[in-house]
Amino acid sequence: MRKRVRRVAAAAALLIVGSGFGDLPGAHAEPGCAGSDRVFAVRAMDGRLAEIAACQDGFGAAVEVDAADWRGYVAIFAARDGDAAVVYAVTPGGQLWWRRQERAGAGLGGAVRVGADLDWNQPVVFASRPGYLQLGRTGSPVLTLRHEAWASGGATVAQQANLLPMMSAPSMSGLGPNFAVETWQGMNFRGWWFYDRWGRFESDVWYVSGLLPTGVDSAAGAGTELYGLDESGGIVLLRQVSGSPSSCPLYDQRPWEITARAAGDYARVVVPVAEDPPGPPAVSMVTSRTKCGLTRVSEPWEWQSGGP
């Protein structure tokens, strides 16, 4: 995810974490980060790519995994393969490139171009599950593409059933257990399919699921935690900790609160998605019977009246 004022960059289910690059190279994660997740971060100053341990309540040390400048890519996303990871990068010209990291802390291997017949520079482009990529834009279907031999560097993709037959939102940044995710103008949203009483598809529908803290204009993640960049380029861990969660699965309007912070100056960070939940990606449908008594069918209505 890139820090920006209004628009959320189209990217994978991203987590934003990090610390300074002063420990590079050869740094080790802090002891409290044993068994933690790992994420990648692009330094704003020179674009070098680092791996960072993401702890439950903080962040570990950074290890440089590639010395090239990653700032020019329009999207970066990744997927886990056991202790290995694969990292995808989209160029402004619409090319998708794949690289593999064999183990935590190791450098990235050589690049392979994936899906050469497709334009990957679109508002929706991310890995929803290991081996599955999403691609689309407003007013068009959101495609699900199976990356053949994704763990070993296959060059081809095969189209699967569409994730959405048509998308009205300006973007989509990730996929939760059964709903799409986006942040827009300081709000987090959950997205679903909507069917009318006769079972006919009408549109994707989005419900506000909490305001972001002041100074955090966008965030990434698809679960109970989000990560964002503050105005200084530091990293903040966000959780909905105050109040009672909604009994309706369509949304949780509790505000997101900062529960941890790491100083730094980052332009983009990426978390490899895992096989959780397993299987192909999917967005659950909402029918007229399962709207939890909501009178408004879709949020935010601004998407259909001028856009971001």
C-alpha positions, -999 to 999 in steps of 0.1 A, spaced: 0 0 0 12 35 -8 5 64 15 -18 89 -2 -43 116 6 -75 104 -11 -73 72 -31 -64 38 -19 -38 21 -41 -51 -11 -57 -30 -38 -41 -31 -71 -24 -44 -79 11 -15 -57 25 -2 -53 60 19 -22 68 47 -27 93 83 -19 97 112 -1 114 142 18 101 167 1 78 197 8 101 200 -29 109 205 -39 73 218 -63 62 219 -95 83 196 -83 111 176 -108 131 140 -105 144 136 -95 180 131 -124 204 95 -115 210 88 -120 173 96 -157 173 70 -175 152 56 -142 140 44 -133 105 67 -116 81 60 -88 58 79 -68 31 84 -30 31 96 -5 5 118 23 19 107 58 8 142 71 5 157 46 -19 131 20 -27 150 -10 -13 129 -40 -2 131 -53 33 116 -81 52 103 -73 87 90 -95 115 54 -86 125 48 -93 161 15 -94 180 20 -60 195 50 -45 177 75 -50 150 109 -67 147 141 -58 129 144 -52 92 165 -74 68 172 -62 33 161 -88 7 165 -68 -25 186 -37 -33 167 -26 -64 143 4 -64 107 -9 -59 91 25 -58 81 25 -94 57 -4 -93 21 4 -92 12 -27 -71 32 -52 -50 16 -82 -33 28 -116 -21 18 -151 -9 32 -176 15 46 -211 6 55 -225 40 86 -207 51 91 -195 15 73 -165 -1 66 -153 -36 64 -116 -44 45 -101 -73 51 -66 -88 31 -47 -114 48 -22 -137 31 10 -150 30 -7 -184 8 -35 -170 34 -63 -168 33 -87 -138 66 -100 -125 71 -129 -99 101 -135 -76 106 -162 -49 122 -160 -15 132 -194 -4 132 -188 34 127 -159 58 156 -135 56 169 -147 22 172 -126 -9 148 -127 -37 155 -150 -67 152 -142 -104 121 -126 -120 95 -144 -141 69 -126 -161 33 -139 -155 2 -136 -177 19 -118 -205 -14 -114 -224 -31 -94 -197 -30 -58 -186 -23 -60 -148 -23 -23 -142 -59 -21 -130 -75 -8 -98 -81 -43 -85 -50 -64 -86 -39 -86 -56 -34 -121 -44 -64 -133 -25 -51 -168 -17 -18 -185 -26 -21 -193 -63 -51 -171 -69 -50 -135 -83 -78 -110 -86 -80 -85 -115 -107 -59 -124 -120 -24 -124 -151 -4 -118 -180 -14 -140 -164 -47 -150 -162 -82 -136 -136 -89 -110 -117 -119 -125 -102 -148 -105 -71 -161 -121 -53 -193 -111 -16 -188 -113 -4 -222 -126 27 -234 -108 26 -203 -87 52 -216 -61 78 -225 -87 75 -196 -111 50 -206 -138 43 -180 -165 6 -188 -172 -27 -180 -155 -61 -197 -161 -94 -179 -156 -117 -193 -130 -153 -182 -120 -155 -145 -115 -152 -132 -80 -178 -106 -88 -199 -103 -120 -196 -65 -118 -180 -41 -94 -193 -6 -85 -166 3 -61 -136 24 -71 -112 -3 -60 -108 -34 -38 -77 -40 -17 -81 -75 -3 -104 -104 6 -114 -115 41 -129 -149 50 -161 -142 30 -161 -105 21 -141 -81 0 -122 -52 17 -115 -16 8 -106 16 26 -118 49 12 -116 85 26 -107 74 61 -133 45 63 -130 8 61 -156 -12 41 -168 -47 38 -181 -57 4 -206 -85 -6 -228 -97 -35 -264 -86 -33 -293 -106 -47 -329 -94 -48 -359 -114 -36 -360 -133 -68 -324 -144 -66 -311 -120 -93 -277 -104 -90 -280 -66 -86 -245 -54 -76 -217 -55 -51 -227 -38 -19 -204 -22 7 -210 -13 43 -189 10 65 -169 -11 90 -153 16 112 -135 49 108 -98 51 107 -79 73 133 -72 109 124 -40 112 104 -44 76 89 -60 81 56 -59 45 44 -52 11 57 -47 -25 46 -56 -59 59 -86 -82 57 -91 -95 92 -95 -82 128 -63 -61 124 -54 -34 99 -21 -16 94 -17 20 82 8 48 76 6 79 97 14 114 84 51 110 92 55 77 74 55 57 106 36 24 109 5 19 130 -13 -13 140 -51 -8 142 -77 -28 160 -114 -23 169 -111 -26 207 -137 -2 221 -174 -10 222 -193 -41 213 -190 -57 179 -220 -56 156 -243 -87 156 -247 -82 119 -218 -98 99 -221 -71 71 -202 -45 91 -186 -36 124 -188 2 129 -165 4 160 -137 29 153 -102 16 145 -77 25 172 -39 26 171 -25 -1 194 11 -1 183 34 21 163 69 19 146 87 50 136 100 51 100 96 65 65 80 39 43 63 42 9 48 7 7 45 -25 26 32 -60 17 21 -91 37 21 -125 20 -14 -140 21 -17 -175 35 -41 -204 28 -66 -192 53 -94 -199 47 -84 -227 23 -97 -231 -12 -106 -207 -40 -115 -171 -31 -152 -163 -28 -174 -134 -17 -206 -144 1 -240 -131 -11 -264 -110 8 -301 -114 1 -330 -92 10 -336 -116 39 -301 -113 54 -295 -75 55 -300 -74 93 -329 -50 89 -307 -24 72 -328 1 52 -299 12 30 -289 -14 6 -254 -2 -4 -227 19 11 -211 43 2 -236 59 -21 -209 85 -30 -193 58 -52 -222 61 -76 -225 99 -74 -192 113 -84 -167 88 -71 -135 94 -52 
